[in-house]
């Protein structure tokens, strides 16, 4: 398969507000795509299309096509719960549950009907290793997740998402609430994860987009202004607006 | 340009006056509470004894104890909890987690809030008509518990709703994003977080129920019944009603006055203990939720 995520003439409305305008865009597997743009440009809304988190907001209307692994995920017979297993998400603010570190990662497995304790244990270790957190928490898996630092909590949330074996991971400004060292760790992690996952990341940080992503999409006022290879976008933007934004002239 | 004069006139003085008056007013509130407590303790403590708590009333309720009233209140509280808690908590979950902000939701909220504003004597009348007469339960623990349960239902719904509302949406979203259904998210994420506050609300409503007089007046309370109930269709004495009876229409109001104060003291102590228990439990559970 060539494209793991694709939208075609996608429009999204919050009641009367036209938040996403006619967006057609494709992403290939095992790539990192950065969505950039000023606040309110629709990039987070666009991200939330792919695991249907926008469903939770009243008054959202969608026209056009959203395909994940070739399937129209807004078709009537879509199992949203199943979709969210395949499309994991990491939020802006680390949001571990008020449970132990172990139970946080186990949660996704348990709600998906896995009760085999041996499997859960192995999976937790594997996920925490993948999220580069294992060494820091392996001796305190039964401690509360709230005892971890913000950066560790965010990696725990990544581990939690990895545990249910998604193929796509959506990240909504995953490092914006973190200090520079934690941010660097998350970025490193994103780079490693791309080997096995497709990642879409919303970021306000231009350098971050430049460092972690293969492709970049620039959104402005609900429109996709420019989309292409990150290198291209940052060195040779075709649109004046893109150029102004990445050079910091507005935003 | 010259800065206008006297812009900060008396600023600090006003501040001091305002805070002093707020402080004094809050002291006054506490003082009133202490006065009530002091009076009841002063007049009631002399009759409190092990015998007073465990014996039957005697000599036209001018002597003896209040044991049946304590037991009666206990049963009524227990009975009303059995009715009000499950229904109230589940309704609150439905209202807060399932209904979107629609006309229907606003309607339910208006109704539950209005229900909370109905005078308790009206609940008493309603209980008498429906439970005692129409359903034929007679004056009984069952009828009284149901009436008290109805009375406390809006309180239970509202406190549970507040507890659920205070759970940050990021937890819910985190749950959904991992492929959990709404029910799983409520059960495994939302409820455990809200649990300490829900429990506190429930326990506080117990405090209120144990002191209600009007709803049990026509549905369960006995004027004088020196024996313990044997089933849910029995009548019982109850502390608040007993207090009312011996201070207004006993055989000898003047002589039974110490007993009235003793009864009041017991009632207040029960409510106080319940409140302290609620607070302790919330703090304990709050810590536990964080740990787990």
Boltz contact constraints between the chains, C-beta under 6 A:
constraints:
  - contact:
      token1: [A, 58]
      token2: [B, 100]
      max_distance: 6.0
  - contact:
      token1: [A, 81]
      token2: [B, 179]
      max_distance: 6.0
  - contact:
      token1: [A, 81]
      token2: [B, 181]
      max_distance: 6.0
  - contact:
      token1: [A, 84]
      token2: [B, 177]
      max_distance: 6.0
  - contact:
      token1: [A, 84]
      token2: [B, 179]
      max_distance: 6.0
  - contact:
      token1: [A, 85]
      token2: [B, 179]
      max_distance: 6.0
  - contact:
      token1: [A, 89]
      token2: [B, 177]
      max_distance: 6.0
  - contact:
      token1: [A, 95]
      token2: [B, 170]
      max_distance: 6.0
  - contact:
      token1: [A, 95]
      token2: [B, 174]
      max_distance: 6.0
  - contact:
      token1: [A, 97]
      token2: [B, 189]
      max_distance: 6.0
  - contact:
      token1: [A, 98]
      token2: [B, 193]
      max_distance: 6.0
  - contact:
      token1: [A, 98]
      token2: [B, 289]
      max_distance: 6.0
  - contact:
      token1: [A, 98]
      token2: [B, 290]
      max_distance: 6.0
  - contact:
      token1: [A, 99]
      token2: [B, 292]
      max_distance: 6.0
  - contact:
      token1: [A, 108]
      token2: [B, 178]
      max_distance: 6.0
  - contact:
      token1: [A, 111]
      token2: [B, 180]
      max_distance: 6.0
  - contact:
      token1: [A, 111]
      token2: [B, 184]
      max_distance: 6.0
  - contact:
      token1: [A, 112]
      token2: [B, 179]
      max_distance: 6.0
  - contact:
      token1: [A, 144]
      token2: [B, 290]
      max_distance: 6.0
  - contact:
      token1: [A, 144]
      token2: [B, 291]
      max_distance: 6.0
  - contact:
      token1: [A, 146]
      token2: [B, 290]
      max_distance: 6.0
